[in-house]
Amino acid sequence: MEMQEILEYLPHRYPMLLVDRVLECELNKRILAIKNVTINEPFFPGHFPHYPVMPGVLIVEALAQVAAILLFRSLGTKPNDQSVYYLAGIDDARFKRPVVPGDQLILEVSIDRMARGLSKLSGTARVGDALAAEAKLLCTLRSL
């Protein structure tokens, strides 16, 4: 998926859109996407300015955005003014290495369980072969 299609599945826009491309998407199973981390990100000037590091919470947010794309596509629907996926919980989050400008985050999310608008997913964020972060996500589909 290129950016234009990603924008159809996520309500997020700059500076909160944290997905640049979807490489693979197996409906009801898993998704693989990338986030190119550049020095121009709005959080770098204030987050360790002498050694810019992407905040862990934003890495988890990127995983949640990728999860929402997978869930919407698996349901065969897109977000609209009446519904959105919310991140309802984060478990077992671990951060293994800093993510810095110039890194390309490889985001992989797998569905563990889907039931009645609530989904449990497992996500990893890698830079090359190195694990940067991992977390279990709980997402819920809500009407606005």
C-alpha positions as CSV (number, residue, x, y, z in Angstrom):
1,M,0.0,0.0,0.0
2,E,1.3,3.4,-0.9
3,M,0.6,6.5,1.1
4,Q,-2.7,7.5,-0.6
5,E,-4.2,4.2,0.3
6,I,-2.9,4.3,3.9
7,L,-4.6,7.6,4.3
8,E,-7.9,5.9,3.5
9,Y,-7.5,3.5,6.4
10,L,-6.2,5.9,9.1
11,P,-7.7,9.2,10.3
12,H,-4.2,10.3,11.4
13,R,-2.4,13.1,9.6
14,Y,1.0,14.8,10.0
15,P,2.5,14.9,12.5
16,M,0.7,11.9,14.0
17,L,0.8,9.6,10.9
18,L,3.5,7.1,11.7
19,V,3.2,4.7,8.8
20,D,4.9,5.3,5.4
21,R,4.2,2.1,3.5
22,V,2.6,-1.3,3.9
23,L,4.7,-4.0,2.4
24,E,2.5,-7.1,3.1
25,C,-1.0,-7.6,4.5
26,E,-2.5,-11.0,5.1
27,L,-6.1,-10.5,6.0
28,N,-7.1,-11.8,9.5
29,K,-3.4,-12.7,10.1
30,R,-0.6,-10.2,9.9
31,I,0.7,-7.0,8.4
32,L,4.2,-5.7,7.6
33,A,4.8,-1.9,7.3
34,I,7.6,0.6,7.5
35,K,8.2,4.0,9.1
36,N,11.1,6.0,7.9
37,V,12.6,7.9,10.8
38,T,14.0,11.3,9.8
39,I,15.7,14.1,11.7
40,N,12.7,16.3,10.6
41,E,10.3,14.5,13.0
42,P,8.7,17.1,15.2
43,F,9.6,15.3,18.5
44,F,13.4,15.2,18.0
45,P,14.2,18.8,19.0
46,G,12.8,18.2,22.4
47,H,13.5,14.5,23.0
48,F,17.1,14.2,24.0
49,P,18.2,17.0,21.6
50,H,21.9,16.1,21.9
51,Y,21.2,12.5,21.0
52,P,17.8,12.3,19.3
53,V,15.8,9.2,20.1
54,M,12.3,8.3,18.9
55,P,10.0,8.1,22.0
56,G,9.0,4.6,22.8
57,V,5.4,5.6,23.1
58,L,5.4,6.7,19.5
59,I,6.9,3.4,18.4
60,V,3.9,1.7,20.1
61,E,1.6,4.2,18.4
62,A,3.1,3.2,15.1
63,L,2.4,-0.4,15.8
64,A,-1.2,0.5,16.8
65,Q,-1.7,2.4,13.5
66,V,-0.5,-0.6,11.6
67,A,-2.8,-2.8,13.6
68,A,-5.8,-0.5,12.7
69,I,-5.0,-0.9,9.0
70,L,-4.9,-4.7,9.4
71,L,-8.2,-4.8,11.3
72,F,-10.1,-2.4,9.0
73,R,-8.8,-4.4,6.0
74,S,-9.7,-7.7,7.6
75,L,-13.2,-6.4,8.2
76,G,-13.5,-5.2,4.6
77,T,-14.3,-1.6,5.8
78,K,-12.6,1.8,6.2
79,P,-12.9,4.3,9.0
80,N,-15.4,7.1,8.7
81,D,-16.9,9.9,10.7
82,Q,-18.8,7.3,12.7
83,S,-16.2,4.7,13.7
84,V,-12.5,4.4,14.7
85,Y,-10.2,1.9,16.3
86,Y,-8.9,2.9,19.7
87,L,-5.8,1.6,21.4
88,A,-7.4,0.2,24.6
89,G,-4.5,-1.5,26.2
90,I,-0.7,-2.2,26.0
91,D,0.9,-5.2,27.7
92,D,4.4,-6.5,27.9
93,A,5.9,-3.5,26.1
94,R,9.7,-3.8,25.9
95,F,12.2,-1.5,24.3
96,K,15.4,-3.1,23.2
97,R,17.4,-0.5,21.3
98,P,17.1,3.2,20.6
99,V,15.5,4.3,17.3
100,V,17.3,7.3,15.9
101,P,17.2,9.5,12.7
102,G,18.1,7.5,9.6
103,D,16.6,4.2,10.9
104,Q,13.8,2.5,9.1
105,L,11.4,0.8,11.5
106,I,10.0,-2.4,10.2
107,L,6.6,-2.8,11.9
108,E,5.0,-6.3,12.1
109,V,1.6,-6.9,13.8
110,S,-0.2,-10.2,14.0
111,I,-3.8,-10.8,15.2
112,D,-3.9,-13.1,18.2
113,R,-7.7,-12.9,18.7
114,M,-10.7,-11.0,17.4
115,A,-14.1,-11.0,19.1
116,R,-17.0,-8.6,19.3
117,G,-15.1,-5.5,18.3
118,L,-12.2,-6.2,20.6
119,S,-8.9,-7.4,19.1
120,K,-5.7,-8.7,20.7
121,L,-2.5,-8.3,18.6
122,S,1.2,-8.8,19.0
123,G,3.6,-6.3,17.5
124,T,7.3,-5.9,16.9
125,A,9.3,-3.0,15.6
126,R,12.7,-3.8,14.1
127,V,15.6,-1.9,12.6
128,G,17.2,-4.3,10.2
129,D,17.4,-7.6,12.1
130,A,17.6,-5.9,15.5
131,L,14.5,-5.9,17.7
132,A,13.8,-2.3,18.8
133,A,10.5,-2.8,20.6
134,E,7.7,-5.3,21.1
135,A,4.2,-5.1,22.7
136,K,0.9,-6.8,23.0
137,L,-1.9,-4.5,21.9
138,L,-5.6,-4.4,22.7
139,C,-7.7,-2.5,20.1
140,T,-11.4,-1.8,20.1
141,L,-13.7,-0.6,17.4
142,R,-15.9,2.3,18.6
143,S,-18.7,4.3,17.1
144,L,-18.4,8.0,17.6
